[in-house]
Amino acid sequence: MDQDYEPKAESWLTLERAVYGVLLLAAAWLRFLHLGVRPLGPEEAAQAWAAWRLTQGLEVIGSGHSPLLLSLQYLTFLITGAGDALARFWPALVGTGMVLLPYALRQRLGRVGALAASFVLAFSPTMVFFSRHSSGHIFVAAGALALFVALLNWLDGRERWLVFAAAAAGAMLASGPEAWLMILVFIGLVWALKASQSAFPIPQSAIRNALLAFGLTFGLGSTALLLHWRGLGLAADLLPAWLSSFLPRAGGYPWYWPALRLLLDEPLALFAGLAGIAWGLRRGDHPHPSLSLSGEGLGRGLAVWAGVALLATTLAGGRQPGDLLLVVVPLALLAGQALPPLAETSKLKAQSSKPQRAGQRTEGDFEFEVWGWKFEVGLLLLVMLVLLVTLAIWLATYSRTYMGQVLWVALAPAGLLLVIIVLYGFWSGWAVTARAAGVAALLVLVLFSLSLAWGLSLDFNPARRGAVLRDMGAYGMRSLPATLEILSSQRANDPHELAVDVVTAGEDDRLTPLLGWALRDFVRLRWVEKGVTADAAAVVVAPERLELPLGEGYAGQDFPLIARWTPQGLSGKPLWRWLLYREATAAPPMESVVLWVRRS
């Protein structure tokens, strides 16, 4: 074979693709590292226990499950067995893969912009957290992003992307109730984009292929490859579940919770996204080809997406923190519009200061001016970062010592930073100063977001209180089955043969799926509702709030299953410490069960 036709690795592996590979590996590391260390919470346990019951030939209990995740977990548990890490495997995989989706938007966001969007998705604290969470939230977000990417490419005339869009829509609609909000958003976006351009005919074959892709993705994804037909009913219930989420609900998250978590947990996506919106509005009269779509600004559509998603989450009485992912996704793409202008700083002073004669080339003077300007801005940026790091150190010292004089010392770098910005603005121009300050702020936000992503998902310090979710799994999810295994080995000569009565408090008891998941390996479980029978087993597990007539022949021990904590009520120094480190000294309230054991 002629060597000219041999594929060359270096022609495919460009620097841009290498960076995407690094981002993918970093995203996978954050999402898969110690995936099973944290116990499953109530929502996760309900989802995983439903999938495990399918493997045992039992019916799915409860509602609100993600049909697509249920199918994937069911197939996984059939092949490999069940476990906390395996229950979170598919969300982690999907959360990792969606980092590559902005690659298909390079023609619109630009190469730097698409990389910036992938960076925000890879290290977003909310994205990392829900990629390590056994629920369908990350599936809906990934499906929405895939659908958006496919629709844009289809509107560009790439017919095959219509099939990808249909498949993404099918997967998204089988993932969670909030998918129906995205359907409404995309219908509005497609209508606006199509209205702004001349309609083009869609071949009948493309429509048939799209419908087939949608049907296969939705049907097979909901039914675990036709092994669980009730999944179609669960998928059909997602629309009523989404509509009912707008009804007032007692004991839910407060109305300001989505905006508050966006500000606290997503500073990089929020401020970079707002900068992208501002940049798009600034260039609205003369849109750049990479930032426009058929006469309509891409940034405008993304801003509408983010605003509608945030508004709907705020108005919903049954709002969930996972709904915030649908706001982070468009903000990440908007961040891709904010970074390229920062990367074009060398164009601000791209002219020679020396007089030019007719026909004289000045490339050397041009390069000298540009590199001199870069050195000047680089020095300013370095000074800003040093002062910002110094300020952060003093603020951290205050959060540890709570000494008032430390705050006065912190005013020194803060004041000096302000003076330098003002003087440099008058001396070298406000445009250059604003860009340097923007780069410094961007670097600070990147570091802070990395710290948040690690702290919310991978810092297992007992004092850590991320509070992304109000209810988290407590240590009793591990200690309860471990204690029962010891008892079973002692009394039944097998770790899982001990007869155990599990008392539930009714259908609305949140502890039931937690107990079902934690005790899934015990083969002689008997579920009893709101009490014990005359022939109660030697070992009884019951909610702490239930009083059981077991008599003095039983001894009990508490095992917390749910830890509930929010920053509400914090003020002063404890609030300051939580804002900086997400740490709290007070122990969270626990919802526990009691293990009652008959004295031998």
Buried (B, 14 or more C-beta within 10 A) or exposed (E): EEEEEEEEEEEEEEEBEEBBEEBBEBBBEBBBEEBBEBBBBBBBBBBBBBBBBBBEEEEBBEEBBBBBBBBBBBBBBBEEEBBBBBBBBBBBBBBBBBBBBBBBBBEBBBBBBBBBBBBBBBBBBBBBBBBBBBBBBBBBBBBBBBBBBBBBBBBEEEBEBBBBBBBBBBBBBBBBBBBBBBBEBBEBBBEBBEEEEEEEEEEEEBEEBBEEBBEEBBBBBBBBEEEBEBBBEBBEBBBEBBEEBEEEEEEBBEBEBBBEBBEBBBBBBBBBBBBBBBBBEEBEEEBBEBBBBBEBBBBBBBBBBBBBBBEBBBEBBBBBBBBBBBBBBBBBBBBBBBBBBBBEBEEBBEEBEEEEEEEEEBEEBBEBBBEEBEEBBEEBBEBBBEBBEBBBEBBBBBBEEBEEEBEEBBEEBBEBBEEBBEEBBEEBEEEBBEBBBBBBBBBBBBBBBBBBBBBBBBBEEEEBBBBBBBBBBBBBBBBBBEBBBEBBBEBBEEBBEBBBBBBBBEEEBBBBBBBBBBBBBBEBBBEBEEEBEEEBBBBBBBBBEBEBEBEEEBEBBEBBBBBBBBBEEBEEEBEBBBEBBBBBEEEBEBBBBBBBBBEE
